[in-house]
Amino acid sequence: MSFSIFEALMLICFGFSWPFAIIKTIRVKNPVGKSYLFLGLIIIGYIAGCLHKVVYKYDFVFWLYMLNGILVLTDTILCLYYQFRNKPEQPAIEGIRT
């Protein structure tokens, strides 16, 4: 085998967990408690994994990194969307209450 079965298994397990996070974000519609730093670091890690596969040892595991990265990016975009949508509106002139 020219690929690491353990690396593939790790990415498959991670990949199965992200849809649950996405579903929860959609269901709750409130990203409170989500860490954008954590999500960003995960995305950077998946990008690094993709780059490693392209530069050193390209195999099908590259696509597992891509899929996981897309799932994390989807959850991040949903969190940003709901954070913006749930933001309370500010009055046009400060000090005026409606």
Secondary structure, 3 states (H helix, E strand, C coil): CCCCHHHHHHHHHHHHHHHHHHHHHHHHCCCCCCCHHHHHHHHHHHHHHHHHHHHCCCCCHHHHHHHHHHHHHHHHHHHHHHHHHHCCCCCCCCCCCC
